[in-house]
Amino acid sequence: MTTITPRAMGQALDRFDGAEKVRGLARYAFEQPVEHPAYLFPVQSTIAAGRIAGIDCSQASAQPGVLAVLTYQNAPRVATDGELRILQSDEVAFRGQFVGGVIAETSEIARHAAGLVRLDYEERPHNLDLRGEVRAHRDKLRVPKEVLPIFPMETAEGDVDAALATAAVRVDQTYSTPWYTHNALEPHTTIACWADDRFTLYLSTQGVTGIQAAVAGAFRLDPDRVRVISPHVGGAFGSKVYPRADVVLAAMAARLVPGRPVRFALTRQQTFSQTGYRPPTIQRVRLGAGSDGRLLAIDHDSVEQTSTIKEFAEQSTRATPGMYAAPNRRTQQWVAELDVPTPTIMRAPGEVSGMFALESAMDELAIACGLDPIELRIRNEPDVHPHFGLPFSSRNLVACLREGARRFGWEQRDPTPRTRREGGWLVGTGVAAATYPVLRLPGSKATIRVGADGRYVVLIAAADIGTGTRTALSQVTADALQVDVEQVDLRLGDTAYPPAAPEGASAGITSWGAAICAAADQLRQRLAAEHGGTVPADGLEVTADMPENLHLKQYVMHSFGAQFAEVRVHEETGEVRVPRQLGVFACGRIVNPKTARSQLLGGMTWGLSMALHEQSVLDLRFGHVVNHDLAQYHISSNADVGAIEVHCIEEEDPYVNPMGTKGVGEIGIVGVAAAIANAVYHATGVRIRDLPITLDKLLPGGGR
């Protein structure tokens, strides 16, 4: 693996598409110009479980401007499963499931007619209550399937129970996180056209290659008969990694009106049942330590919900095996099948919910041991990965904690709760660690074409979901080719280009950049060997796969960070404010400090929202999220966000990839909720173990 020398990397360049976006000139999926479009609006189930006993489409079909009404009785047959297998039978698996759709000349006609479709149901008893399932049917919980070997669903070393029984200091607590719903600024949108026996799809997605494969498979087509185009994406955060039912419904609609593009955009309310969510978790953490605070045992188990039609596991315990040294360790992961929509990836899946529990428990252990929370973490710093036994390619958690403490002014902190008051507000500070694995997703290729004019065109079906990928990948390309950024023309977001892994898991730059570096190496070698270093008149083109990384068998690769928070809690009302957050991160080489800071700052802001505001409230009687819009699903606004400081320590890691990058998209949110909860305890003496932290939990009798 050739390591590239940075020249363009490390520069805080403005995003190349920034001017287009702020001027409203960047076209998103729904805005793509198409001729004579039709419009689609879905019909959704109003029961949580059962079957459709009867359908009456007569009123809807009679409306002027209605082109077709889709139901399971006339929908195209698809070869797929889970949440994508819509309109294939009369079965209903969750409330809000697509059971039909209306195609019309205008969006208004389609929406009106969809409300005229009459359905009769035969309901069956539904099960929606995760807490109730854990209490009454724990024997029915099951261990989910393993997704990647680096994320085992169960781990066990030593004798945890014996170590806990003899530990001088013990923590044994249950922590819970709620249902968090995706709310990207741009909703899920699709334009689908079926013409000349092939699909053309414009949509908002994190991976055009994955959508192409899914649609081709569902409709039994060769992949080259499906073209997917996604030039700009207005936020995704995991909800647009996998194809969803809205894409299949739009494609079905296009098959019914061949030659006419069909526009389909989910409403904000529909996103609460269609775009996935972070599942609620119930986690038990047990820690045992000596009187000096050194851990003897760590036991972390988690129960989460999944749907009855497709399994998804949040894997909240996956960070725990690698965080702290302890001779006896155990993690266990279970899921409960409920009559709910299928959960999905949401920013830093697993680490976000799991580190809230673990880092809250570490704070409780520090207090029980009479130790500073930072000192406790440093005392339990491992020399190698505790579970895999391999060294870390680089691990700078301690450096992040110490640098954060210095910048935050931690040494001035009085650890006693409820000791600092300012004008009726109790003031507290808290800290938590953060981590996220360095991942590389398979399936990326890159083509580089150089012309006699000295310009380089790079083709890769990658995605820019608003993070600045165009800019950062151009910087990587320039350094890999040893040319100026201005000589690079990067083209992405189209399956007409070589395939690419989806944007997700902080693996975009890591995966696509490695493929680009391999292509750049080959291009430079061919120019030197075949053309004496001179570009031929007709140019030269090479295509390369993402190379293997042999260091993966020798090292464990992670980013680390430290989150600090100051909170103020009103002594009479329980109102919580967070006037200050500070994060210090070790994320390898930073390709673009400006866009990286934005990613980390955005993650920390979302962590604040997770801690204080966000919660999808499920109606257990009927199966729908009650607060299904942004008027009721509270997120942090400008008024909620105080000063946020983002700092990165310099970290060179030659083992992760040719660029030395680790990714910054996920880690910024990890640990924030725990830091805030720990600060709330420091301010009030009330320990909140059940997110979100709301004022009712801080009033007398409200804490846990």
C-alpha positions as CSV (number, residue, x, y, z in Angstrom):
1,M,0.0,0.0,0.0
2,T,1.6,3.3,-1.2
3,T,1.2,6.1,1.2
4,I,0.6,9.5,-0.5
5,T,2.3,12.7,0.5
6,P,-0.2,15.5,1.3
7,R,-0.2,18.7,-0.5
8,A,-3.8,19.5,-1.4
9,M,-4.9,17.4,1.6
10,G,-4.9,19.4,4.8
11,Q,-6.1,22.6,3.0
12,A,-9.4,24.1,4.3
13,L,-10.9,24.5,0.8
14,D,-14.4,25.8,0.3
15,R,-16.8,23.2,-1.0
16,F,-16.7,23.3,-4.8
17,D,-20.5,23.0,-5.0
18,G,-21.1,25.5,-2.2
19,A,-21.9,28.5,-4.4
20,E,-24.4,26.5,-6.4
21,K,-26.2,25.3,-3.3
22,V,-26.5,28.7,-1.6
23,R,-27.8,30.2,-4.9
24,G,-30.4,27.4,-5.3
25,L,-28.8,26.1,-8.6
26,A,-27.8,22.6,-7.4
27,R,-30.6,20.3,-8.6
28,Y,-31.7,17.6,-6.2
29,A,-33.5,14.4,-7.2
30,F,-37.1,15.8,-7.3
31,E,-35.9,18.9,-9.2
32,Q,-34.4,17.1,-12.2
33,P,-36.0,18.3,-15.5
34,V,-38.2,15.7,-17.1
35,E,-40.9,16.0,-19.7
36,H,-44.6,15.4,-18.9
37,P,-44.2,13.8,-15.5
38,A,-46.9,12.0,-13.6
39,Y,-47.2,12.1,-9.8
40,L,-47.5,9.3,-7.2
41,F,-49.0,9.4,-3.7
42,P,-49.1,6.2,-1.5
43,V,-52.0,4.5,0.3
44,Q,-50.8,3.4,3.7
45,S,-52.2,0.8,6.1
46,T,-54.1,2.0,9.1
47,I,-53.7,-1.2,11.2
48,A,-50.5,-2.6,12.8
49,A,-51.0,-6.2,11.9
50,G,-53.5,-8.3,9.9
51,R,-54.7,-8.5,6.3
52,I,-56.6,-6.6,3.7
53,A,-60.1,-8.0,3.4
54,G,-61.4,-5.8,0.7
55,I,-60.4,-2.9,-1.6
56,D,-62.6,-0.4,-3.4
57,C,-60.8,1.8,-5.8
58,S,-63.8,3.0,-7.8
59,Q,-64.0,6.5,-6.4
60,A,-60.3,7.1,-6.8
61,S,-60.2,5.7,-10.3
62,A,-63.1,7.9,-11.3
63,Q,-61.3,11.2,-10.4
64,P,-60.3,13.3,-13.5
65,G,-56.6,13.2,-13.9
66,V,-56.1,9.8,-12.3
67,L,-54.0,7.5,-14.5
68,A,-53.9,4.3,-12.4
69,V,-54.4,3.0,-8.9
70,L,-51.9,0.5,-7.6
71,T,-52.8,-2.3,-5.2
72,Y,-51.6,-5.8,-4.5
73,Q,-54.1,-7.0,-7.1
74,N,-52.5,-5.3,-10.1
75,A,-48.9,-4.4,-9.0
76,P,-46.0,-5.8,-10.8
77,R,-44.5,-8.9,-9.1
78,V,-41.1,-8.3,-7.5
79,A,-38.4,-10.8,-6.5
80,T,-37.4,-9.3,-3.1
81,D,-38.2,-9.6,0.5
82,G,-38.6,-7.7,3.8
83,E,-39.8,-4.1,3.6
84,L,-39.2,-3.9,-0.2
85,R,-41.8,-6.6,-0.8
86,I,-44.8,-4.3,-1.0
87,L,-48.1,-4.9,-2.8
88,Q,-47.4,-8.6,-3.2
89,S,-50.1,-9.9,-0.9
90,D,-52.9,-8.9,1.4
91,E,-50.7,-9.1,4.5
92,V,-50.0,-6.0,6.7
93,A,-46.9,-6.1,8.8
94,F,-47.0,-2.6,10.4
95,R,-49.1,0.5,10.5
96,G,-48.1,2.9,7.6
97,Q,-47.0,0.1,5.3
98,F,-47.6,0.9,1.6
99,V,-50.7,-1.0,0.5
100,G,-51.4,1.0,-2.6
101,G,-50.7,4.1,-4.6
102,V,-52.4,6.6,-7.0
103,I,-50.7,7.9,-10.2
104,A,-52.1,11.1,-11.5
105,E,-51.5,14.1,-13.6
106,T,-50.7,16.3,-10.6
107,S,-49.5,15.8,-7.1
108,E,-52.8,17.3,-5.7
109,I,-55.0,14.9,-7.7
110,A,-52.9,11.9,-6.6
111,R,-53.1,12.9,-3.0
112,H,-56.8,13.5,-3.0
113,A,-57.5,10.3,-4.9
114,A,-55.4,8.3,-2.5
115,G,-57.7,9.3,0.3
116,L,-60.6,7.9,-1.7
117,V,-59.3,4.4,-1.8
118,R,-61.3,2.3,0.6
119,L,-59.8,-0.7,2.4
120,D,-61.4,-3.2,4.8
121,Y,-59.1,-5.1,7.2
122,E,-59.1,-8.2,9.3
123,E,-56.9,-7.2,12.2
124,R,-54.9,-9.6,14.4
125,P,-53.5,-8.8,17.8
126,H,-50.3,-6.8,17.5
127,N,-47.2,-6.6,19.7
128,L,-45.5,-3.1,19.9
129,D,-44.2,-2.9,23.4
130,L,-40.5,-3.4,23.7
131,R,-40.4,-3.0,27.5
132,G,-43.4,-5.3,27.9
133,E,-41.8,-7.9,25.7
134,V,-38.6,-7.8,27.8
135,R,-40.6,-8.2,31.0
136,A,-43.0,-10.9,29.9
137,H,-41.2,-12.8,27.1
138,R,-37.5,-12.5,27.7
139,D,-37.2,-16.2,26.6
140,K,-38.4,-15.2,23.1
141,L,-35.6,-12.7,22.6
142,R,-33.0,-13.9,20.2
143,V,-29.4,-13.2,19.3
144,P,-29.3,-11.4,15.9
145,K,-27.3,-12.6,12.9
146,E,-23.7,-11.4,12.8
147,V,-23.1,-8.7,10.2
148,L,-19.3,-8.4,10.3
149,P,-16.8,-10.5,12.2
150,I,-15.4,-7.3,13.8
151,F,-18.8,-6.8,15.4
152,P,-19.6,-10.1,17.3
153,M,-23.1,-10.2,18.8
154,E,-21.7,-12.0,21.9
155,T,-18.3,-11.9,23.5
156,A,-17.1,-13.5,26.7
157,E,-13.7,-13.7,28.4
158,G,-12.9,-14.8,31.9
159,D,-15.5,-15.3,34.7
160,V,-17.5,-12.1,34.8
161,D,-20.0,-13.1,37.5
162,A,-17.2,-14.3,39.9
163,A,-15.2,-11.1,39.4
164,L,-18.3,-8.9,40.0
165,A,-19.1,-10.8,43.2
166,T,-15.7,-10.1,44.6
167,A,-15.2,-6.5,43.3
168,A,-14.7,-3.8,45.9
169,V,-16.7,-1.4,43.9
170,R,-19.7,-2.3,41.7
171,V,-22.1,-0.5,39.3
172,D,-25.2,-2.3,38.1
173,Q,-27.6,-0.1,36.3
174,T,-30.1,-0.2,33.4
175,Y,-30.0,2.6,30.7
176,S,-32.4,3.2,27.9
177,T,-32.6,5.2,24.7
178,P,-35.8,5.9,22.8
179,W,-36.9,5.5,19.2
180,Y,-35.1,8.2,17.1
181,T,-36.5,9.0,13.7
182,H,-34.6,10.2,10.6
183,N,-35.4,13.7,9.5
184,A,-33.0,14.6,6.7
185,L,-33.7,18.1,5.3
186,E,-34.4,16.7,1.9
187,P,-37.1,14.0,2.1
188,H,-36.8,10.7,0.3
189,T,-37.6,11.5,-3.4
190,T,-37.6,9.5,-6.6
191,I,-38.3,10.2,-10.3
192,A,-38.8,6.8,-12.0
193,C,-39.1,6.4,-15.7
194,W,-39.7,3.1,-17.6
195,A,-39.0,3.4,-21.3
196,D,-37.4,1.1,-23.9
197,D,-37.5,-1.7,-21.4
198,R,-35.2,0.0,-19.0
199,F,-35.4,2.2,-15.8
200,T,-34.0,5.6,-15.3
201,L,-34.2,6.7,-11.7
202,Y,-33.3,10.0,-10.2
203,L,-33.3,9.7,-6.4
204,S,-31.9,10.8,-3.2
205,T,-29.6,8.1,-2.1
206,Q,-26.3,7.3,-0.3
207,G,-25.4,4.7,-3.0
208,V,-26.5,4.6,-6.6
209,T,-24.8,1.2,-7.1
210,G,-26.8,-0.4,-4.4
211,I,-30.1,1.0,-5.7
212,Q,-29.3,-0.2,-9.2
213,A,-28.7,-3.8,-7.9
214,A,-31.8,-3.8,-5.7
215,V,-34.1,-2.5,-8.5
216,A,-32.6,-4.8,-11.1
217,G,-33.0,-7.8,-8.7
218,A,-36.5,-6.9,-7.7
219,F,-37.7,-6.5,-11.3
220,R,-35.6,-9.4,-12.7
221,L,-33.5,-7.1,-15.0
222,D,-29.9,-7.0,-15.9
223,P,-28.2,-4.2,-14.0
224,D,-27.3,-2.4,-17.2
225,R,-31.0,-1.8,-17.8
226,V,-31.2,0.3,-14.6
227,R,-29.5,3.7,-14.5
228,V,-29.5,5.6,-11.2
229,I,-28.6,9.2,-11.0
230,S,-28.1,11.1,-7.7
231,P,-26.1,14.3,-8.2
232,H,-26.9,16.0,-4.9
233,V,-28.3,14.7,-1.7
234,G,-29.8,16.9,1.0
235,G,-28.8,14.8,4.1
236,A,-29.2,11.1,4.7
237,F,-27.4,10.0,7.9
238,G,-28.0,6.3,7.1
239,S,-31.7,6.5,6.1
240,K,-30.6,6.4,2.4
241,V,-28.0,3.7,2.5
242,Y,-30.4,0.9,1.7
243,P,-33.2,1.0,-0.9
244,R,-36.5,1.6,0.7
245,A,-40.1,0.8,-0.2
246,D,-40.7,4.2,-1.8
247,V,-38.2,3.4,-4.5
248,V,-39.9,0.1,-5.3
249,L,-43.4,1.8,-5.3
250,A,-42.1,4.5,-7.7
251,A,-40.7,1.9,-10.0
252,M,-43.9,-0.1,-10.0
253,A,-45.8,3.1,-10.8
254,A,-43.5,3.8,-13.7
255,R,-44.2,0.4,-15.1
256,L,-47.9,1.2,-15.2
257,V,-47.4,4.4,-17.2
258,P,-44.5,3.5,-19.6
259,G,-42.7,6.4,-21.1
260,R,-43.8,8.9,-18.4
261,P,-41.6,9.9,-15.6
262,V,-43.2,9.5,-12.2
263,R,-42.3,11.9,-9.4
264,F,-42.7,10.7,-5.8
265,A,-41.7,12.5,-2.7
266,L,-42.5,11.3,0.8
267,T,-44.2,13.8,3.1
268,R,-42.5,14.5,6.5
269,Q,-45.2,12.5,8.2
270,Q,-44.6,9.5,5.9
271,T,-40.9,9.5,6.8
272,F,-41.7,8.3,10.3
273,S,-42.9,4.9,9.0
274,Q,-40.9,4.6,5.7
275,T,-37.3,5.7,6.2
276,G,-36.1,3.7,9.1
277,Y,-35.1,4.8,12.6
278,R,-32.7,4.1,15.4
279,P,-34.4,1.5,17.5
280,P,-35.0,2.0,21.2
281,T,-32.7,0.1,23.5
282,I,-32.8,-1.3,27.0
283,Q,-29.2,-1.8,28.2
284,R,-27.8,-3.2,31.5
285,V,-24.2,-2.4,32.3
286,R,-22.4,-4.0,35.3
287,L,-18.9,-2.9,36.2
288,G,-16.7,-4.2,38.9
289,A,-13.5,-2.6,40.0
290,G,-10.9,-2.6,42.7
291,S,-10.7,0.2,45.2
292,D,-8.1,1.9,43.0
293,G,-10.6,2.0,40.1
294,R,-9.0,-0.6,37.9
295,L,-11.7,-2.6,36.2
296,L,-12.0,-6.3,37.0
297,A,-15.2,-7.0,35.1
298,I,-17.4,-5.4,32.4
299,D,-20.8,-6.8,31.5
300,H,-23.0,-5.1,28.9
301,D,-26.1,-6.4,27.4
302,S,-28.7,-4.8,25.2
303,V,-32.2,-5.5,23.9
304,E,-33.5,-3.7,20.9
305,Q,-36.5,-4.1,18.6
306,T,-36.7,-5.2,15.1
307,S,-39.6,-5.8,12.7
308,T,-41.2,-9.1,11.8
309,I,-40.4,-8.8,8.1
310,K,-36.7,-8.1,8.3
311,E,-34.0,-8.2,10.9
312,F,-32.0,-5.1,11.8
313,A,-29.8,-5.0,14.9
314,E,-28.4,-1.7,16.3
315,Q,-25.6,-3.6,18.0
316,S,-25.4,-1.2,21.0
317,T,-22.7,-3.4,22.7
318,R,-20.2,-3.4,19.8
319,A,-17.9,-0.6,21.1
320,T,-17.6,-2.1,24.7
321,P,-15.2,-4.9,24.0
322,G,-12.5,-2.5,22.8
323,M,-12.9,0.4,25.1
324,Y,-11.3,-0.5,28.5
325,A,-8.9,-3.1,29.9
326,A,-10.5,-5.7,32.2
327,P,-9.6,-9.4,32.6
328,N,-13.3,-10.4,32.7
329,R,-15.6,-9.2,30.0
330,R,-19.0,-10.1,28.5
331,T,-21.3,-8.5,25.9
332,Q,-24.6,-9.8,24.8
333,Q,-27.0,-8.5,22.1
334,W,-30.7,-9.5,21.7
335,V,-33.6,-8.4,19.5
336,A,-37.3,-8.6,20.0
337,E,-39.5,-9.0,16.9
338,L,-42.4,-6.5,17.0
339,D,-45.1,-5.3,14.6
340,V,-43.2,-2.2,13.7
341,P,-41.4,-0.8,10.7
342,T,-37.9,-2.1,10.2
343,P,-35.1,0.0,11.9
344,T,-32.1,1.1,10.0
345,I,-28.7,2.7,10.2
346,M,-28.6,6.1,11.9
347,R,-25.5,8.1,12.3
348,A,-22.9,6.0,14.3
349,P,-25.3,3.0,14.7
350,G,-24.4,1.0,17.8
351,E,-21.8,3.4,19.3
352,V,-24.3,6.2,19.9
353,S,-26.7,4.3,22.1
354,G,-24.2,1.9,23.5
355,M,-21.7,4.5,24.5
356,F,-24.4,6.5,26.3
357,A,-24.9,3.5,28.6
358,L,-21.2,2.5,29.0
359,E,-19.9,6.1,29.5
360,S,-22.7,6.9,32.0
361,A,-21.8,3.8,33.9
362,M,-18.1,4.8,33.9
363,D,-19.1,8.1,35.4
364,E,-21.0,6.3,38.1
365,L,-18.0,4.1,38.8
366,A,-15.7,7.1,39.0
367,I,-17.9,8.6,41.7
368,A,-18.2,5.3,43.6
369,C,-14.4,5.0,43.5
370,G,-13.8,8.7,44.5
371,L,-11.8,9.2,41.3
372,D,-11.8,11.9,38.7
373,P,-13.7,10.5,35.6
374,I,-10.8,11.3,33.3
375,E,-8.3,9.6,35.6
376,L,-10.6,6.5,35.8
377,R,-10.6,6.2,32.0
378,I,-6.8,6.7,31.8
379,R,-6.2,4.0,34.4
380,N,-8.1,1.5,32.4
381,E,-6.5,2.3,29.0
382,P,-5.6,-1.0,27.3
383,D,-2.3,-1.8,25.6
384,V,-4.0,-3.9,22.9
385,H,-7.6,-4.5,21.9
386,P,-9.0,-6.3,24.9
387,H,-11.1,-8.7,22.8
388,F,-9.1,-9.3,19.6
389,G,-5.7,-9.1,21.3
390,L,-4.3,-7.1,18.4
391,P,-2.5,-3.7,18.7
392,F,-4.3,-0.6,17.6
393,S,-2.9,1.0,14.4
394,S,-3.2,4.2,16.5
395,R,-5.1,5.0,19.7
396,N,-5.1,8.4,21.1
397,L,-8.0,8.4,23.5
398,V,-5.8,9.5,26.4
399,A,-4.4,12.4,24.3
400,C,-7.9,13.5,23.5
401,L,-9.0,13.4,27.2
402,R,-5.9,15.3,28.3
403,E,-6.1,17.9,25.6
404,G,-9.8,18.3,26.1
405,A,-9.4,18.7,29.9
406,R,-6.8,21.4,29.3
407,R,-8.9,23.4,26.8
408,F,-12.1,22.9,28.9
409,G,-10.5,24.0,32.2
410,W,-11.4,20.7,33.8
411,E,-8.8,21.0,36.6
412,Q,-10.9,23.8,38.2
413,R,-13.9,21.4,38.6
414,D,-15.2,20.6,42.1
415,P,-16.5,17.1,41.7
416,T,-19.2,17.5,44.4
417,P,-22.7,17.7,42.9
418,R,-24.9,20.8,43.4
419,T,-22.0,23.0,44.5
420,R,-22.1,25.6,41.7
421,R,-25.0,28.0,41.3
422,E,-25.3,31.1,39.1
423,G,-28.5,33.2,39.2
424,G,-30.9,30.3,40.0
425,W,-29.2,27.8,37.7
426,L,-27.3,24.8,38.9
427,V,-24.1,24.4,36.8
428,G,-22.3,21.1,36.1
429,T,-19.7,19.6,33.8
430,G,-19.3,16.2,32.3
431,V,-17.1,14.1,30.1
432,A,-17.4,11.0,28.0
433,A,-15.2,9.1,25.6
434,A,-16.0,8.5,22.0
435,T,-14.9,5.9,19.5
436,Y,-15.8,4.6,16.0
437,P,-14.2,1.9,13.9
438,V,-12.3,2.6,10.7
439,L,-14.3,0.7,8.1
440,R,-13.8,0.1,4.4
441,L,-16.8,-1.0,2.3
442,P,-16.2,-3.4,-0.6
443,G,-17.2,-2.8,-4.2
444,S,-15.5,0.4,-5.4
445,K,-13.7,1.1,-8.6
446,A,-12.4,4.3,-10.0
447,T,-11.5,5.4,-13.5
448,I,-9.0,8.2,-14.2
449,R,-8.7,9.7,-17.7
450,V,-6.0,12.2,-18.6
451,G,-6.1,14.3,-21.7
452,A,-3.4,16.0,-23.7
453,D,-4.5,19.3,-22.0
454,G,-3.2,18.0,-18.7
455,R,-6.7,17.7,-17.1
456,Y,-7.7,14.6,-15.2
457,V,-11.3,13.3,-15.2
458,V,-12.2,11.0,-12.4
459,L,-15.3,8.8,-12.7
460,I,-16.7,6.9,-9.7
461,A,-20.4,6.3,-8.7
462,A,-19.8,7.7,-5.2
463,A,-22.3,9.9,-3.4
464,D,-22.0,13.4,-1.9
465,I,-24.7,13.6,0.7
466,G,-23.9,17.2,1.6
467,T,-20.6,16.5,3.4
468,G,-18.2,18.0,0.9
469,T,-17.2,14.7,-0.7
470,R,-16.6,16.3,-4.1
471,T,-14.1,18.7,-2.6
472,A,-12.3,16.2,-0.4
473,L,-12.1,13.5,-3.0
474,S,-10.7,16.0,-5.5
475,Q,-8.0,16.9,-2.9
476,V,-7.2,13.2,-2.5
477,T,-7.0,12.7,-6.3
478,A,-4.7,15.7,-6.7
479,D,-2.2,14.4,-4.2
480,A,-2.4,10.8,-5.6
481,L,-1.6,12.2,-9.0
482,Q,0.8,14.8,-7.7
483,V,-1.0,17.6,-9.6
484,D,-3.0,20.7,-8.6
485,V,-6.6,20.4,-7.5
486,E,-7.6,22.7,-10.4
487,Q,-6.5,20.0,-12.8
488,V,-9.0,17.5,-11.4
489,D,-12.6,17.0,-12.7
490,L,-14.4,14.6,-10.3
491,R,-17.7,13.1,-11.5
492,L,-19.9,11.0,-9.2
493,G,-23.5,10.0,-8.4
494,D,-24.3,8.1,-11.5
495,T,-24.3,4.3,-12.3
496,A,-22.9,5.2,-15.7
497,Y,-19.6,5.5,-13.8
498,P,-17.6,2.6,-12.2
499,P,-19.4,1.1,-9.1
500,A,-18.9,2.5,-5.6
501,A,-19.8,1.4,-2.1
502,P,-22.4,3.6,-0.4
503,E,-21.6,6.6,1.6
504,G,-21.9,5.4,5.2
505,A,-20.0,4.2,8.3
506,S,-17.5,7.0,7.8
507,A,-16.1,4.9,5.0
508,G,-16.6,7.0,1.9
509,I,-13.2,8.7,1.7
510,T,-11.5,5.6,3.0
511,S,-13.0,3.3,0.4
512,W,-13.3,5.6,-2.7
513,G,-10.1,7.4,-1.9
514,A,-8.2,4.1,-1.8
515,A,-9.6,3.1,-5.3
516,I,-8.7,6.5,-6.7
517,C,-5.1,6.2,-5.3
518,A,-4.8,2.8,-6.9
519,A,-5.9,4.1,-10.2
520,A,-3.6,7.1,-9.9
521,D,-0.6,4.8,-9.2
522,Q,-1.4,2.7,-12.3
523,L,-1.9,5.8,-14.5
524,R,1.4,7.3,-13.4
525,Q,3.2,4.0,-13.9
526,R,1.8,3.6,-17.4
527,L,2.6,7.1,-18.4
528,A,6.2,6.6,-17.3
529,A,6.6,3.1,-18.8
530,E,4.7,3.4,-22.0
531,H,4.9,7.1,-22.9
532,G,8.1,8.4,-21.2
533,G,6.0,10.5,-18.8
534,T,4.3,12.4,-21.6
535,V,0.5,12.2,-22.1
536,P,-0.3,10.8,-25.6
537,A,-2.4,12.9,-28.0
538,D,-5.5,10.8,-27.5
539,G,-5.0,10.7,-23.7
540,L,-4.9,7.6,-21.4
541,E,-7.4,5.9,-19.2
542,V,-7.1,3.4,-16.3
543,T,-9.6,1.7,-14.0
544,A,-8.7,0.2,-10.7
545,D,-10.4,-1.6,-7.8
546,M,-10.1,-0.6,-4.2
547,P,-7.0,-2.6,-3.1
548,E,-6.8,-5.0,-0.2
549,N,-5.4,-3.7,3.1
550,L,-3.1,-6.4,4.5
551,H,-2.7,-4.5,7.7
552,L,-6.3,-5.4,8.7
553,K,-5.0,-8.7,9.9
554,Q,-2.3,-7.1,12.1
555,Y,-4.1,-4.1,13.7
556,V,-7.4,-2.9,15.0
557,M,-8.3,0.5,13.6
558,H,-10.5,3.1,15.3
559,S,-11.0,6.8,15.7
560,F,-11.2,8.1,19.3
561,G,-12.4,11.3,20.9
562,A,-13.4,13.0,24.2
563,Q,-16.6,14.9,24.7
564,F,-17.0,17.6,27.3
565,A,-20.2,19.5,28.2
566,E,-21.3,22.2,30.6
567,V,-24.9,22.3,31.5
568,R,-27.2,24.6,33.5
569,V,-30.3,23.3,35.1
570,H,-32.9,25.8,36.5
571,E,-33.3,25.0,40.1
572,E,-37.1,25.7,40.2
573,T,-38.3,24.5,36.8
574,G,-35.8,21.8,35.8
575,E,-35.1,23.5,32.4
576,V,-31.8,22.2,31.0
577,R,-29.5,24.4,28.9
578,V,-26.1,23.4,27.4
579,P,-24.1,26.6,26.9
580,R,-20.9,24.9,26.1
581,Q,-19.6,21.7,24.3
582,L,-16.1,20.8,23.5
583,G,-14.8,17.8,21.5
584,V,-11.3,16.6,20.8
585,F,-10.8,13.9,18.2
586,A,-8.1,11.7,16.8
587,C,-9.3,10.8,13.3
588,G,-6.1,10.2,11.3
589,R,-5.3,12.7,8.6
590,I,-7.8,15.4,8.0
591,V,-8.3,15.8,4.3
592,N,-10.2,19.2,4.6
593,P,-10.2,20.9,8.0
594,K,-13.2,23.0,7.0
595,T,-15.5,20.3,6.0
596,A,-14.3,18.0,8.7
597,R,-15.0,20.6,11.4
598,S,-18.5,20.9,9.9
599,Q,-19.0,17.1,10.2
600,L,-17.8,16.9,13.8
601,L,-19.7,20.0,14.8
602,G,-22.9,18.7,13.2
603,G,-22.5,15.4,15.1
604,M,-22.0,17.1,18.4
605,T,-25.1,19.2,17.7
606,W,-27.1,16.1,17.0
607,G,-25.8,14.5,20.2
608,L,-27.2,17.5,22.1
609,S,-30.5,16.9,20.3
610,M,-30.4,13.2,21.2
611,A,-29.7,14.0,24.9
612,L,-32.4,16.6,25.5
613,H,-35.1,16.5,22.8
614,E,-35.5,13.6,20.4
615,Q,-38.0,10.9,21.0
616,S,-40.6,9.2,18.8
617,V,-43.7,8.5,20.8
618,L,-45.4,5.2,19.7
619,D,-49.1,4.8,20.3
620,L,-49.2,1.2,21.6
621,R,-52.9,0.9,20.8
622,F,-52.6,1.6,17.1
623,G,-49.0,1.3,16.1
624,H,-48.1,4.7,14.8
625,V,-45.7,7.4,15.9
626,V,-47.8,10.2,17.4
627,N,-45.4,13.1,17.1
628,H,-44.7,12.5,13.4
629,D,-43.7,15.9,12.2
630,L,-41.2,18.6,13.1
631,A,-43.7,20.5,15.0
632,Q,-43.9,17.7,17.6
633,Y,-40.7,15.7,17.1
634,H,-38.4,18.1,18.9
635,I,-34.8,18.6,17.6
636,S,-32.2,21.1,18.7
637,S,-32.7,24.5,17.1
638,N,-30.3,27.4,17.1
639,A,-31.7,28.6,20.4
640,D,-30.7,25.3,22.0
641,V,-27.1,25.3,20.8
642,G,-24.5,27.2,22.7
643,A,-20.8,27.4,22.0
644,I,-19.3,24.3,20.4
645,E,-15.6,23.9,20.1
646,V,-14.1,21.2,17.8
647,H,-10.4,20.3,17.9
648,C,-8.5,17.5,16.2
649,I,-5.1,16.3,17.4
650,E,-2.5,15.4,14.8
651,E,-2.4,11.7,14.1
652,E,-0.4,9.8,11.5
653,D,-1.6,6.3,10.8
654,P,0.1,4.6,7.8
655,Y,-1.9,1.4,8.2
656,V,-5.5,2.5,7.6
657,N,-5.3,3.4,3.9
658,P,-3.0,5.3,1.5
659,M,-4.4,8.6,2.7
660,G,-4.0,7.9,6.4
661,T,-7.7,8.9,6.9
662,K,-10.1,7.4,9.4
663,G,-13.4,9.3,8.7
664,V,-15.2,12.0,10.7
665,G,-18.8,11.6,9.9
666,E,-19.9,9.4,12.8
667,I,-17.7,10.0,15.8
668,G,-18.8,13.5,16.5
669,I,-22.2,12.3,17.8
670,V,-20.7,9.5,19.9
671,G,-20.5,10.1,23.7
672,V,-22.3,13.5,23.6
673,A,-25.4,12.3,25.3
674,A,-23.4,10.6,28.1
675,A,-21.3,13.8,28.6
676,I,-24.4,15.8,29.0
677,A,-26.1,13.3,31.3
678,N,-23.0,13.2,33.4
679,A,-22.9,17.0,33.6
680,V,-26.6,17.0,34.6
681,Y,-25.7,14.7,37.5
682,H,-22.9,16.9,38.5
683,A,-25.2,19.9,38.4
684,T,-28.1,18.4,40.2
685,G,-27.2,15.1,41.9
686,V,-29.9,13.4,39.8
687,R,-28.8,10.6,37.6
688,I,-30.8,10.3,34.3
689,R,-30.5,6.9,32.8
690,D,-33.5,7.1,30.5
691,L,-33.1,9.5,27.5
692,P,-34.2,12.2,26.7
693,I,-33.3,14.3,29.7
694,T,-36.5,16.2,30.3
695,L,-37.4,18.6,33.1
696,D,-40.0,16.2,34.6
697,K,-37.2,13.7,35.3
698,L,-35.2,16.4,37.2
699,L,-38.0,17.5,39.5
700,P,-38.4,15.7,42.9
701,G,-39.0,12.0,42.3
702,G,-38.3,12.1,38.6
703,G,-34.8,10.8,38.3
704,R,-33.6,7.2,37.9
